[in-house]
Amino acid sequence: MFPRLACAIAGVTLSALTSLHSIPVQAKAPADPGALYTDDLKDLFFGEALFNAYQDNYVDAIAGLDTELKQYRLLDDPELDPFSLHFGQAEFAVGDLELSYRMHREAGRAMQQVLQGNVAQPIKNEAAYRLAKIHYQKQQFANALHALELIQGRVPERVRPQELFLRARVYMQLGRFEEAVALLEDLKGEKSLQGFVEYNLGIALLKAGETEKGVLVLDGLGRDAGNGHARQALQDKTNLLLGNQLMKAEEYDRARSYFDRVQLSGPFSDQALLGAGWVEANAGRYDRALVPWQMLKQRRNTGAAVHEAMLAVPYAYGKLDVHSTAAVNYGQALDLFGEQVDVLTHSITSIREGKLLEALRRKEASQVKNWVVELRKLPGAPETHYLLDLMASNDYQEFLRNYQDLNNLFERNRDWLQSLDAFEEIIALRRSYYEPILPGLDVAFRQIDARIKMRLEQRQRLAARIDNLLVNRRPELLAKSSETEARLILEQMREILTYNPNLSSEETRDRIERLEGVLKFRLSREFDDRLTTAYKNLQELDGVIATLQETYRRYVRTRQAATHSYEGYTDQIASLRGGLNRAQDRIDRLMARQGSMLEQLAIHELDQRRAQLESYQIKARFALADSYDRANELQEQRENERKVEQYREQVEQLQKVAPEQAPPEQAEPAGNPDGEPLPTDNPPELEAPEPETESGEGADDE
């Protein structure tokens, strides 16, 4: 247990942190070594590594495979280990797992050793593909192309579509769009890449100058990208891209149809609603632009598109000369912008206090689906209000994964340090249990051991005597105890008669000889049967002795294991504890550095959002004042028009009544009851206002 633990701790800590270990690859198995799959699993520990890999638990999978590979290389007879059947696959799988865990340096070394090793060409081709994938992820596109050019012949069929797709994307990054188009055309219809091939093909055609073909391909993708959330999101992204491109080209009618295709519940719905409104606004249909913008206003108040819609709605009302409603909406926008500026300020303060990193270290970050979205629902967590937008960037995602991986390693090492304390306690308990009883057991064992050796010597003598009987026939050696006793009595009787001749008689001697003859005859007659029985008894004795020897060996092993269970671990545990403590110090420094970069990225992004909102505040204030002025001017204009209309009605009424009351010759000018001449011009305050020309402020920016 302890050697395996030591290898696991050393393997995962040094591999993930220092990247010091190397992986010599000697592909021996004829099976496809690049696949984390086997039809015939023979080794339990290799199966455990595959299980961890399928669960995306790459740290445990890498540690397990590294441990097995290290122990396998130390075996005297490795071909007897069932792991030998998976050895080649395991060595290649380590590179795959390191690539999945973003250990690009170690994975690259593994692939380079495969390319330089004496392995089959299909394996080299797959290694070249994976090496190119590593360079592409590190944005080293020239190196990725060089690795792809190392492929000779065809790669394994299971990765061939991915290899061609990677080659096409490398060509696009290097500006070789025509070659990318040719490859992507061949990949059309590949089910595993459905939608993604068409999207990249459309982009490549647009970059290559074939605009109509590119739009046609993207249009087809925007109509039906397939099933699944990822493909639906890709379909929305395609429609949003086409809508923005056509809006820039001032083809507003065509652009509107693409914005209308975007799902209202998808991740691109905010941008689509904003774009749909601007399409209508640019076409002069401000009343229709209000429909998507009003919908957008009701969404979460942290979205950049929502903030822009807060200004776009009153802008449209202003264009429709509904300045009072525009002023009200500008006021609402100012209130929202002020609240969000305070939230952003509080968020920045909270991030500087370390609360963002505390939230990122929570276990829910890797266990709960949509953890970031759920985190926004927590009260008193202002640092999370804009987290969803921040995490959309690739850089932030990379830093975040690195930080979470470092935190995971830190917690693992802390658990291992606690495990070492537990192991020391277990060792101390074993020592306190075994040391008092082992001396007494050793004394008893030495006594039993001496008796066992004596019995073994007796058996050897018996076996030698029986073997000698085959050559020298001596029936008396197989006599029973009663027969031996009778023979000895007869011999004593002969001796007595020899020393006392007066007791001897011919009859006595005949009787003794007759008895001896009977005894010898019986022994001679039964000699073969008794010898066979002796052999059988000896064989039964051998079985008992074998059981005795096995029990003896088990005791010896148990006795040695008892000693080894608490002896010899002090130095090893001390070495592991020192290595883990050094690793913890390094992880702590790396986490501080990585966390600082995360905080800087978050603060920089939030500062930009706050600056944008403050800019929106300034625009909203000026627009609000302009809307109030225009509303007041419009109100005064309408009041003046009302007064002029009332005055005209009074004049018309006076002109109708005056001729009926006065004689014709003394009639005064119509409409003048006081007899004074009416002015020929209207007063300045009753003049009908001239149509105003829209100033630059009236067409305020959005």
C-alpha positions as CSV (number, residue, x, y, z in Angstrom):
1,M,0.0,0.0,0.0
2,F,2.7,2.5,1.0
3,P,4.9,2.1,-2.2
4,R,1.8,2.6,-4.3
5,L,0.8,5.7,-2.3
6,A,4.3,7.1,-2.5
7,C,4.4,6.7,-6.3
8,A,0.9,8.2,-6.6
9,I,1.8,11.2,-4.5
10,A,5.1,11.8,-6.2
11,G,3.7,11.2,-9.6
12,V,0.7,13.6,-9.5
13,T,2.5,16.4,-7.6
14,L,5.6,16.5,-9.7
15,S,3.8,15.9,-12.9
16,A,1.1,18.6,-12.5
17,L,3.3,21.2,-10.8
18,T,6.9,21.0,-11.9
19,S,6.5,19.0,-15.2
20,L,9.8,17.3,-14.5
21,H,9.0,13.7,-15.4
22,S,9.4,12.3,-18.8
23,I,7.5,9.5,-20.5
24,P,9.6,7.1,-22.6
25,V,7.2,5.5,-25.1
26,Q,7.8,2.0,-26.4
27,A,4.6,0.9,-28.1
28,K,4.5,-2.9,-27.8
29,A,0.8,-3.7,-28.1
30,P,-0.6,-4.2,-31.5
31,A,-3.9,-2.6,-30.5
32,D,-4.7,1.0,-31.2
33,P,-2.7,2.7,-28.4
34,G,-4.3,6.1,-28.7
35,A,-7.8,5.2,-27.6
36,L,-8.8,5.2,-24.0
37,Y,-10.8,2.1,-24.6
38,T,-10.3,-1.6,-24.5
39,D,-12.5,-4.6,-25.3
40,D,-10.6,-7.0,-23.1
41,L,-9.5,-5.5,-19.8
42,K,-7.0,-7.6,-17.9
43,D,-5.5,-5.2,-15.4
44,L,-7.6,-3.8,-12.6
45,F,-5.4,-0.7,-12.1
46,F,-5.5,0.2,-15.8
47,G,-9.3,-0.1,-15.7
48,E,-9.3,2.3,-12.7
49,A,-7.3,4.8,-14.7
50,L,-9.7,4.5,-17.6
51,F,-12.7,5.0,-15.3
52,N,-11.2,8.2,-13.9
53,A,-10.5,9.4,-17.4
54,Y,-14.1,8.8,-18.5
55,Q,-15.2,10.9,-15.4
56,D,-12.9,13.7,-16.6
57,N,-10.8,13.1,-13.4
58,Y,-7.5,13.5,-15.2
59,V,-5.3,14.0,-12.2
60,D,-6.2,10.6,-10.7
61,A,-6.0,9.0,-14.1
62,I,-2.5,10.4,-14.8
63,A,-1.3,9.5,-11.3
64,G,-2.6,6.0,-11.6
65,L,-1.1,5.3,-15.0
66,D,2.3,6.9,-14.0
67,T,2.4,4.7,-10.9
68,E,1.6,1.6,-12.8
69,L,4.1,2.4,-15.5
70,K,6.8,3.0,-13.0
71,Q,6.2,-0.2,-11.0
72,Y,5.9,-2.2,-14.3
73,R,9.4,-1.0,-15.3
74,L,10.8,-2.2,-12.0
75,L,9.5,-5.7,-12.3
76,D,11.9,-8.6,-12.7
77,D,9.5,-10.5,-14.9
78,P,7.1,-7.9,-16.4
79,E,5.6,-10.3,-18.9
80,L,3.9,-12.1,-16.0
81,D,2.1,-9.0,-15.0
82,P,-1.4,-8.6,-16.6
83,F,-0.5,-4.9,-17.1
84,S,1.9,-6.0,-19.9
85,L,-1.2,-6.5,-22.2
86,H,-2.0,-2.8,-21.9
87,F,1.5,-1.4,-21.6
88,G,1.7,0.3,-25.0
89,Q,-1.8,1.7,-24.8
90,A,-1.1,3.0,-21.3
91,E,2.1,4.9,-22.4
92,F,0.3,6.6,-25.2
93,A,-2.8,7.2,-23.1
94,V,-0.7,9.2,-20.6
95,G,0.0,11.7,-23.3
96,D,-3.7,11.9,-24.2
97,L,-4.6,12.5,-20.6
98,E,-1.9,15.2,-20.1
99,L,-3.2,16.9,-23.2
100,S,-6.7,16.8,-21.7
101,Y,-5.4,18.2,-18.5
102,R,-3.6,21.0,-20.4
103,M,-0.1,19.8,-19.5
104,H,1.0,20.8,-23.0
105,R,4.7,20.6,-22.3
106,E,4.6,17.0,-21.0
107,A,2.1,15.9,-23.6
108,G,4.3,17.4,-26.3
109,R,7.3,15.5,-25.0
110,A,5.4,12.3,-25.1
111,M,4.3,12.9,-28.7
112,Q,7.8,13.8,-29.7
113,Q,9.2,10.6,-28.3
114,V,6.5,8.6,-30.2
115,L,7.6,10.3,-33.4
116,Q,11.2,9.5,-32.7
117,G,10.6,6.0,-31.5
118,N,10.5,2.7,-33.4
119,V,6.7,2.4,-33.7
120,A,4.3,1.8,-36.5
121,Q,3.6,4.7,-38.9
122,P,-0.2,5.0,-38.0
123,I,0.8,5.6,-34.4
124,K,3.4,8.2,-35.5
125,N,0.7,9.9,-37.6
126,E,-1.7,10.1,-34.7
127,A,1.1,11.4,-32.5
128,A,1.8,14.1,-35.1
129,Y,-1.9,15.1,-35.1
130,R,-2.0,15.4,-31.4
131,L,1.2,17.4,-31.3
132,A,-0.3,19.7,-33.9
133,K,-3.4,20.0,-31.7
134,I,-1.2,21.1,-28.8
135,H,0.5,23.8,-30.9
136,Y,-2.9,25.0,-32.1
137,Q,-4.2,25.4,-28.6
138,K,-1.1,27.4,-27.7
139,Q,-1.7,29.5,-30.8
140,Q,1.5,28.4,-32.4
141,F,0.0,27.9,-35.9
142,A,3.2,27.6,-37.8
143,N,4.4,24.8,-35.5
144,A,1.0,23.2,-35.8
145,L,1.3,23.1,-39.6
146,H,4.9,21.7,-39.3
147,A,3.6,18.9,-37.1
148,L,0.8,18.1,-39.5
149,E,3.3,17.9,-42.4
150,L,5.0,15.1,-40.5
151,I,2.0,12.8,-41.2
152,Q,2.8,10.3,-43.8
153,G,-0.1,8.4,-45.3
154,R,-3.4,8.3,-43.4
155,V,-4.0,8.8,-39.8
156,P,-6.3,6.2,-38.0
157,E,-9.9,6.5,-39.3
158,R,-11.3,7.4,-35.9
159,V,-9.3,10.7,-35.9
160,R,-9.1,11.4,-39.6
161,P,-12.0,13.9,-39.7
162,Q,-10.6,15.8,-36.7
163,E,-7.2,15.9,-38.3
164,L,-8.6,17.4,-41.6
165,F,-10.7,19.9,-39.6
166,L,-7.6,20.9,-37.6
167,R,-5.6,21.3,-40.7
168,A,-8.3,23.5,-42.3
169,R,-8.4,25.8,-39.2
170,V,-4.6,26.1,-39.2
171,Y,-4.8,27.1,-42.9
172,M,-7.4,29.8,-41.9
173,Q,-5.2,31.1,-39.2
174,L,-2.3,31.4,-41.6
175,G,-4.3,33.1,-44.2
176,R,-4.4,30.2,-46.7
177,F,-8.2,30.4,-47.1
178,E,-8.4,28.6,-50.5
179,E,-6.7,25.5,-49.2
180,A,-9.0,25.6,-46.1
181,V,-12.0,25.8,-48.4
182,A,-10.9,22.7,-50.3
183,L,-10.5,20.7,-47.1
184,L,-13.8,21.9,-45.6
185,E,-15.6,21.1,-48.8
186,D,-14.4,17.5,-48.4
187,L,-15.6,17.4,-44.8
188,K,-19.2,18.4,-45.5
189,G,-21.5,15.7,-44.4
190,E,-19.3,14.5,-41.5
191,K,-21.8,13.9,-38.7
192,S,-19.4,14.4,-35.8
193,L,-18.6,17.9,-37.1
194,Q,-22.0,18.9,-38.4
195,G,-22.5,22.6,-38.3
196,F,-18.9,23.5,-37.4
197,V,-17.6,22.5,-40.8
198,E,-20.2,24.7,-42.5
199,Y,-19.6,27.7,-40.2
200,N,-15.8,27.6,-40.8
201,L,-16.4,27.0,-44.6
202,G,-18.6,30.1,-44.7
203,I,-16.0,32.2,-42.9
204,A,-13.2,30.9,-45.1
205,L,-15.2,31.8,-48.2
206,L,-15.9,35.3,-46.9
207,K,-12.2,35.8,-46.2
208,A,-11.3,34.4,-49.6
209,G,-13.4,37.1,-51.3
210,E,-16.2,34.8,-52.3
211,T,-18.9,36.7,-50.5
212,E,-21.9,35.3,-52.2
213,K,-20.9,31.7,-51.7
214,G,-20.0,32.4,-48.1
215,V,-23.3,34.0,-47.4
216,L,-25.1,31.1,-49.1
217,V,-23.3,28.5,-46.9
218,L,-23.9,30.5,-43.8
219,D,-27.5,31.1,-44.7
220,G,-28.1,27.3,-45.0
221,L,-26.4,26.8,-41.6
222,G,-28.6,29.6,-40.1
223,R,-31.7,27.8,-41.2
224,D,-30.9,24.4,-39.8
225,A,-27.6,23.6,-37.9
226,G,-28.9,20.4,-36.4
227,N,-30.2,19.3,-33.0
228,G,-28.6,19.9,-29.6
229,H,-27.8,23.0,-27.6
230,A,-24.4,23.5,-29.1
231,R,-25.6,23.4,-32.7
232,Q,-28.6,25.7,-31.8
233,A,-26.2,28.2,-30.4
234,L,-24.0,27.9,-33.5
235,Q,-27.1,28.5,-35.6
236,D,-27.9,31.7,-33.6
237,K,-24.3,32.8,-33.9
238,T,-24.4,32.4,-37.7
239,N,-27.6,34.3,-38.0
240,L,-26.3,37.1,-35.8
241,L,-23.1,37.3,-37.9
242,L,-25.0,37.5,-41.1
243,G,-27.3,40.1,-39.7
244,N,-24.5,42.3,-38.6
245,Q,-22.6,42.0,-41.9
246,L,-25.7,42.9,-43.9
247,M,-26.5,45.8,-41.6
248,K,-23.0,47.2,-42.2
249,A,-23.7,46.8,-45.9
250,E,-27.0,48.8,-45.4
251,E,-29.1,45.9,-46.6
252,Y,-31.6,46.3,-43.8
253,D,-34.4,44.2,-45.1
254,R,-32.2,41.1,-45.5
255,A,-30.5,41.8,-42.2
256,R,-33.8,41.9,-40.4
257,S,-34.7,38.4,-41.5
258,Y,-31.5,37.0,-40.0
259,F,-32.0,38.7,-36.7
260,D,-35.5,37.4,-36.6
261,R,-34.2,33.8,-36.8
262,V,-32.3,34.0,-33.5
263,Q,-33.9,32.3,-30.6
264,L,-35.3,34.6,-27.9
265,S,-34.0,32.3,-25.2
266,G,-30.5,31.7,-26.6
267,P,-27.2,33.1,-25.6
268,F,-27.1,35.5,-28.6
269,S,-30.7,36.8,-28.1
270,D,-29.7,40.1,-26.5
271,Q,-27.4,41.1,-29.4
272,A,-30.0,39.9,-31.9
273,L,-32.8,42.1,-30.3
274,L,-30.4,45.1,-30.2
275,G,-29.4,44.5,-33.9
276,A,-33.0,44.1,-35.0
277,G,-33.9,47.4,-33.4
278,W,-31.0,49.2,-35.1
279,V,-31.9,47.7,-38.5
280,E,-35.4,49.3,-38.2
281,A,-33.9,52.6,-36.8
282,N,-31.4,52.9,-39.6
283,A,-34.2,52.3,-42.1
284,G,-36.2,55.2,-40.4
285,R,-38.8,52.9,-38.8
286,Y,-38.4,54.0,-35.3
287,D,-41.8,52.8,-34.2
288,R,-40.9,49.3,-35.2
289,A,-37.5,49.6,-33.6
290,L,-39.1,50.1,-30.3
291,V,-40.6,46.6,-30.3
292,P,-37.3,44.6,-29.9
293,W,-35.7,47.3,-27.7
294,Q,-38.6,47.4,-25.3
295,M,-38.3,43.6,-25.0
296,L,-34.5,44.0,-24.4
297,K,-35.1,46.5,-21.6
298,Q,-37.0,44.0,-19.6
299,R,-34.0,41.6,-19.4
300,R,-31.2,41.4,-16.8
301,N,-29.8,44.8,-16.1
302,T,-26.1,43.7,-16.2
303,G,-26.0,43.0,-20.0
304,A,-24.2,45.5,-22.2
305,A,-26.9,45.1,-24.8
306,V,-29.5,46.0,-22.2
307,H,-27.6,49.1,-21.3
308,E,-27.4,50.2,-24.9
309,A,-31.2,49.5,-25.3
310,M,-31.9,51.8,-22.3
311,L,-30.5,54.7,-24.4
312,A,-31.9,53.4,-27.7
313,V,-35.5,53.4,-26.5
314,P,-35.7,57.1,-25.6
315,Y,-33.7,57.9,-28.7
316,A,-36.4,56.3,-30.8
317,Y,-39.1,58.2,-28.9
318,G,-37.3,61.4,-29.6
319,K,-37.2,60.6,-33.3
320,L,-41.0,60.1,-33.1
321,D,-41.3,63.6,-31.4
322,V,-42.6,62.0,-28.2
323,H,-40.1,63.9,-26.1
324,S,-41.9,63.6,-22.8
325,T,-41.8,59.8,-23.0
326,A,-38.2,60.0,-24.1
327,A,-37.4,62.2,-21.1
328,V,-39.0,59.6,-18.8
329,N,-37.0,56.8,-20.3
330,Y,-33.8,58.8,-20.1
331,G,-34.5,59.3,-16.4
332,Q,-35.0,55.5,-16.0
333,A,-31.8,54.9,-17.8
334,L,-30.0,57.4,-15.5
335,D,-31.3,55.6,-12.5
336,L,-30.3,52.2,-13.8
337,F,-26.8,53.4,-14.8
338,G,-26.3,55.0,-11.4
339,E,-27.3,51.8,-9.6
340,Q,-25.0,49.7,-11.9
341,V,-22.1,52.0,-11.4
342,D,-22.5,51.6,-7.6
343,V,-22.7,47.8,-8.1
344,L,-19.6,47.8,-10.2
345,T,-17.7,49.9,-7.7
346,H,-18.8,47.5,-4.9
347,S,-17.8,44.6,-7.1
348,I,-14.4,45.9,-7.7
349,T,-14.0,46.6,-4.0
350,S,-15.2,43.1,-3.2
351,I,-12.8,41.6,-5.7
352,R,-9.9,43.5,-4.1
353,E,-10.9,42.1,-0.8
354,G,-10.5,38.5,-2.2
355,K,-14.1,37.5,-2.2
356,L,-14.0,36.5,-5.9
357,L,-11.2,34.1,-5.3
358,E,-13.0,32.7,-2.3
359,A,-16.1,32.1,-4.5
360,L,-13.9,30.4,-7.2
361,R,-12.4,28.0,-4.6
362,R,-15.8,26.6,-3.7
363,K,-16.3,23.0,-4.5
364,E,-19.6,23.8,-6.2
365,A,-17.5,25.4,-9.0
366,S,-16.7,22.0,-10.4
367,Q,-19.7,20.0,-9.1
368,V,-22.7,22.1,-9.9
369,K,-23.9,22.6,-13.4
370,N,-24.2,26.3,-14.4
371,W,-22.5,27.2,-11.1
372,V,-21.7,30.7,-12.3
373,V,-25.4,31.4,-13.1
374,E,-26.5,30.0,-9.7
375,L,-23.8,32.0,-7.9
376,R,-25.4,35.2,-9.2
377,K,-28.5,34.4,-7.2
378,L,-26.7,34.6,-3.9
379,P,-27.4,37.7,-1.8
380,G,-24.5,39.9,-0.8
381,A,-22.2,38.7,-3.5
382,P,-21.7,41.8,-5.8
383,E,-18.4,40.4,-7.1
384,T,-20.5,37.8,-9.1
385,H,-22.9,40.2,-10.8
386,Y,-20.8,40.5,-14.0
387,L,-19.0,37.1,-13.6
388,L,-21.0,35.5,-16.4
389,D,-19.8,38.0,-19.0
390,L,-16.3,37.9,-17.7
391,M,-16.1,34.1,-18.0
392,A,-17.0,34.2,-21.7
393,S,-13.5,35.2,-22.7
394,N,-10.9,32.6,-23.5
395,D,-8.1,34.2,-21.5
396,Y,-10.3,34.4,-18.4
397,Q,-11.4,30.8,-18.8
398,E,-7.8,29.6,-19.1
399,F,-6.7,31.5,-16.0
400,L,-9.8,30.3,-14.2
401,R,-9.1,26.6,-15.0
402,N,-5.5,27.0,-14.0
403,Y,-6.5,28.5,-10.7
404,Q,-9.1,25.8,-10.0
405,D,-6.6,23.1,-10.9
406,L,-4.0,24.6,-8.6
407,N,-6.6,24.8,-5.8
408,N,-7.5,21.2,-6.4
409,L,-3.8,20.2,-6.2
410,F,-3.5,22.2,-3.0
411,E,-6.4,20.4,-1.4
412,R,-5.2,17.0,-2.6
413,N,-1.7,17.7,-1.1
414,R,-3.3,18.9,2.1
415,D,-5.4,15.7,2.3
416,W,-2.2,13.6,1.6
417,L,-0.4,15.4,4.4
418,Q,-3.2,14.5,6.7
419,S,-3.1,10.9,5.4
420,L,0.6,10.8,6.3
421,D,-0.2,11.8,9.8
422,A,-2.9,9.0,9.9
423,F,-0.3,6.5,8.5
424,E,2.1,7.5,11.2
425,E,-0.6,6.9,13.8
426,I,-1.4,3.5,12.3
427,I,2.3,2.6,12.3
428,A,2.6,3.6,15.9
429,L,-0.4,1.4,16.8
430,R,1.1,-1.5,15.0
431,R,4.4,-1.1,16.7
432,S,2.7,-0.9,20.2
433,Y,0.7,-4.1,19.4
434,Y,3.5,-6.2,17.8
435,E,6.6,-5.4,19.8
436,P,5.3,-6.8,23.1
437,I,4.1,-10.1,21.6
438,L,6.7,-10.9,18.9
439,P,9.6,-11.9,21.3
440,G,7.4,-14.6,22.9
441,L,6.2,-15.8,19.5
442,D,9.8,-16.0,18.3
443,V,10.8,-18.3,21.3
444,A,7.8,-20.6,20.7
445,F,8.6,-20.6,17.0
446,R,12.2,-21.6,17.5
447,Q,11.1,-24.6,19.6
448,I,8.5,-25.6,17.0
449,D,11.1,-25.1,14.3
450,A,13.5,-27.5,16.0
451,R,10.8,-30.2,16.3
452,I,9.9,-29.7,12.6
453,K,13.5,-30.2,11.6
454,M,13.7,-33.4,13.7
455,R,10.6,-34.8,12.1
456,L,11.8,-34.0,8.7
457,E,15.1,-35.9,9.4
458,Q,13.0,-38.9,10.6
459,R,11.1,-38.9,7.4
460,Q,14.3,-38.8,5.4
461,R,15.6,-41.8,7.3
462,L,12.3,-43.7,6.7
463,A,12.4,-42.9,3.0
464,A,16.0,-44.1,2.8
465,R,15.2,-47.3,4.6
466,I,12.3,-48.1,2.4
467,D,14.4,-47.4,-0.7
468,N,17.1,-49.7,0.6
469,L,14.5,-52.5,1.1
470,L,14.0,-52.6,-2.7
471,V,17.7,-53.7,-3.0
472,N,18.2,-55.6,0.2
473,R,15.2,-57.7,1.1
474,R,14.9,-57.5,4.9
475,P,11.3,-58.5,6.0
476,E,12.1,-58.0,9.7
477,L,12.3,-54.2,9.1
478,L,8.6,-54.2,8.2
479,A,7.5,-56.3,11.2
480,K,4.8,-55.1,13.4
481,S,5.5,-54.1,17.0
482,S,3.9,-57.4,18.3
483,E,6.0,-59.4,15.8
484,T,9.1,-57.6,16.8
485,E,8.3,-58.1,20.4
486,A,7.8,-61.9,19.8
487,R,11.1,-62.1,17.8
488,L,12.9,-60.4,20.7
489,I,11.4,-62.8,23.2
490,L,12.5,-65.8,21.2
491,E,16.0,-64.4,21.0
492,Q,16.0,-64.0,24.8
493,M,14.9,-67.5,25.2
494,R,17.7,-68.8,23.0
495,E,20.2,-66.8,25.1
496,I,18.8,-68.2,28.3
497,L,19.0,-71.8,27.0
498,T,22.6,-71.1,25.9
499,Y,23.7,-69.9,29.3
500,N,21.7,-72.7,31.1
501,P,22.2,-75.9,29.1
502,N,20.5,-77.9,31.8
503,L,17.3,-76.1,30.9
504,S,17.6,-76.9,27.2
505,S,16.0,-79.8,25.6
506,E,15.4,-80.9,22.1
507,E,11.7,-80.3,22.3
508,T,12.2,-76.8,23.6
509,R,14.7,-75.9,20.9
510,D,12.3,-77.4,18.2
511,R,9.5,-75.3,19.5
512,I,11.6,-72.1,19.5
513,E,12.8,-72.8,15.9
514,R,9.2,-73.6,14.8
515,L,8.0,-70.3,16.2
516,E,10.9,-68.4,14.6
517,G,10.1,-70.1,11.3
518,V,6.5,-69.2,11.5
519,L,7.4,-65.6,12.2
520,K,9.9,-65.4,9.4
521,F,7.5,-67.1,7.0
522,R,4.8,-64.6,7.8
523,L,7.2,-61.7,7.4
524,S,8.5,-63.0,4.1
525,R,5.0,-63.8,2.8
526,E,3.6,-60.3,3.6
527,F,6.8,-58.4,2.7
528,D,5.5,-57.1,-0.6
529,D,2.2,-56.0,0.7
530,R,3.8,-54.4,3.7
531,L,6.3,-52.6,1.5
532,T,3.5,-51.2,-0.7
533,T,1.6,-50.1,2.4
534,A,4.8,-48.4,3.7
535,Y,5.2,-46.5,0.4
536,K,1.5,-45.3,0.7
537,N,2.0,-44.2,4.2
538,L,5.2,-42.4,3.2
539,Q,3.2,-40.6,0.5
540,E,0.5,-39.6,3.0
541,L,3.3,-38.4,5.3
542,D,4.6,-36.3,2.4
543,G,1.2,-34.6,2.1
544,V,1.1,-33.8,5.8
545,I,4.7,-32.5,5.6
546,A,3.8,-30.3,2.7
547,T,0.9,-28.8,4.6
548,L,3.3,-28.3,7.6
549,Q,5.9,-26.6,5.4
550,E,3.2,-24.3,3.8
551,T,2.0,-23.4,7.3
552,Y,5.6,-22.8,8.2
553,R,6.2,-20.5,5.2
554,R,2.9,-18.6,5.9
555,Y,4.0,-18.0,9.5
556,V,7.4,-16.7,8.3
557,R,5.7,-14.4,5.8
558,T,3.3,-13.2,8.4
559,R,6.1,-12.7,10.9
560,Q,8.0,-10.6,8.4
561,A,4.9,-8.7,7.4
562,A,4.3,-7.9,11.0
563,T,7.8,-6.4,11.3
564,H,7.6,-4.6,7.9
565,S,4.2,-3.1,8.8
566,Y,5.9,-0.7,11.2
567,E,9.6,-0.7,10.3
568,G,11.3,1.3,7.5
569,Y,8.6,3.9,6.9
570,T,10.0,6.8,8.9
571,D,12.5,8.0,6.3
572,Q,10.0,7.5,3.4
573,I,7.2,9.4,5.1
574,A,9.6,12.2,6.1
575,S,10.7,12.4,2.5
576,L,7.2,12.5,1.2
577,R,6.1,15.1,3.8
578,G,9.0,17.3,2.8
579,G,8.2,17.0,-0.9
580,L,4.5,17.8,-0.2
581,N,5.4,20.8,1.9
582,R,7.7,22.1,-0.8
583,A,5.0,21.5,-3.4
584,Q,2.4,23.3,-1.1
585,D,4.7,26.3,-0.9
586,R,5.1,26.4,-4.7
587,I,1.4,25.9,-5.2
588,D,0.6,28.7,-2.8
589,R,2.9,31.1,-4.7
590,L,1.4,30.0,-8.1
591,M,-2.1,30.4,-6.8
592,A,-1.3,33.9,-5.5
593,R,0.1,34.8,-8.9
594,Q,-2.7,33.2,-10.8
595,G,-5.4,34.7,-8.5
596,S,-3.8,38.2,-8.9
597,M,-4.1,37.8,-12.7
598,L,-7.7,36.7,-12.3
599,E,-8.5,39.7,-10.2
600,Q,-6.7,42.1,-12.5
601,L,-8.6,40.7,-15.5
602,A,-11.9,41.0,-13.6
603,I,-11.1,44.5,-12.3
604,H,-10.0,45.7,-15.7
605,E,-13.2,44.4,-17.3
606,L,-15.4,45.9,-14.6
607,D,-13.5,49.2,-14.9
608,Q,-14.3,49.3,-18.6
609,R,-17.9,48.5,-18.0
610,R,-18.1,51.2,-15.3
611,A,-16.4,53.7,-17.7
612,Q,-18.9,52.8,-20.4
613,L,-21.8,53.2,-18.0
614,E,-20.4,56.6,-16.9
615,S,-20.2,57.6,-20.5
616,Y,-23.8,56.5,-21.0
617,Q,-24.7,58.6,-17.9
618,I,-23.2,61.7,-19.5
619,K,-25.0,61.0,-22.8
620,A,-28.3,60.3,-20.9
621,R,-28.0,63.6,-19.0
622,F,-27.5,65.7,-22.1
623,A,-30.2,63.8,-23.9
624,L,-32.5,64.2,-20.9
625,A,-32.0,67.9,-20.9
626,D,-32.5,68.1,-24.6
627,S,-35.7,66.1,-24.4
628,Y,-37.0,68.4,-21.7
629,D,-36.2,71.4,-23.8
630,R,-37.8,69.9,-26.9
631,A,-40.8,68.9,-24.8
632,N,-41.1,72.4,-23.4
633,E,-40.7,74.0,-26.9
634,L,-43.3,71.6,-28.3
635,Q,-45.7,72.5,-25.4
636,E,-45.2,76.2,-26.0
637,Q,-45.7,75.8,-29.7
638,R,-48.9,73.9,-29.0
639,E,-50.0,76.6,-26.5
640,N,-49.3,79.4,-29.1
641,E,-51.2,77.5,-31.7
642,R,-54.1,77.2,-29.4
643,K,-54.1,81.0,-28.6
644,V,-53.9,81.9,-32.3
645,E,-56.8,79.6,-33.0
646,Q,-58.8,81.1,-30.2
647,Y,-58.1,84.6,-31.4
648,R,-59.1,83.7,-35.0
649,E,-62.4,82.3,-33.7
650,Q,-63.1,85.5,-31.7
651,V,-62.4,87.6,-34.8
652,E,-64.7,85.5,-36.9
653,Q,-67.4,85.8,-34.4
654,L,-67.1,89.6,-34.1
655,Q,-67.1,89.9,-37.9
656,K,-70.4,88.1,-38.0
657,V,-72.1,90.1,-35.2
658,A,-71.0,93.7,-36.0
659,P,-72.9,94.2,-39.3
660,E,-76.2,93.4,-37.7
661,Q,-75.9,96.0,-34.8
662,A,-74.6,99.1,-36.6
663,P,-75.9,101.1,-39.7
664,P,-74.0,100.5,-42.8
665,E,-72.8,104.0,-43.2
666,Q,-71.6,104.2,-39.6
667,A,-70.2,100.7,-39.5
668,E,-66.8,100.4,-38.0
669,P,-64.3,98.0,-39.3
670,A,-65.3,94.4,-38.6
671,G,-64.0,92.7,-35.5
672,N,-63.3,96.0,-33.7
673,P,-66.0,96.6,-31.1
674,D,-64.1,99.7,-29.7
675,G,-64.0,101.4,-33.1
676,E,-60.2,101.3,-33.3
677,P,-58.6,99.9,-36.4
678,L,-57.3,96.4,-36.1
679,P,-53.6,95.8,-36.5
680,T,-52.6,94.3,-39.8
681,D,-49.9,92.1,-38.3
682,N,-50.1,89.6,-35.5
683,P,-48.2,90.2,-32.3
684,P,-44.8,88.4,-32.1
685,E,-46.0,86.0,-29.3
686,L,-48.9,84.9,-31.5
687,E,-46.9,84.3,-34.7
688,A,-47.1,80.8,-35.9
689,P,-43.7,79.3,-35.2
690,E,-41.6,78.5,-38.2
691,P,-40.7,74.8,-38.8
692,E,-37.6,74.0,-36.9
693,T,-34.7,72.3,-38.5
694,E,-33.2,69.4,-36.5
695,S,-30.0,70.4,-34.9
696,G,-27.1,68.1,-34.2
697,E,-28.4,67.7,-30.6
698,G,-31.9,66.6,-31.8
699,A,-30.3,63.7,-33.6
700,D,-28.4,62.6,-30.5
701,D,-26.3,59.6,-30.7
702,E,-27.7,56.5,-29.4
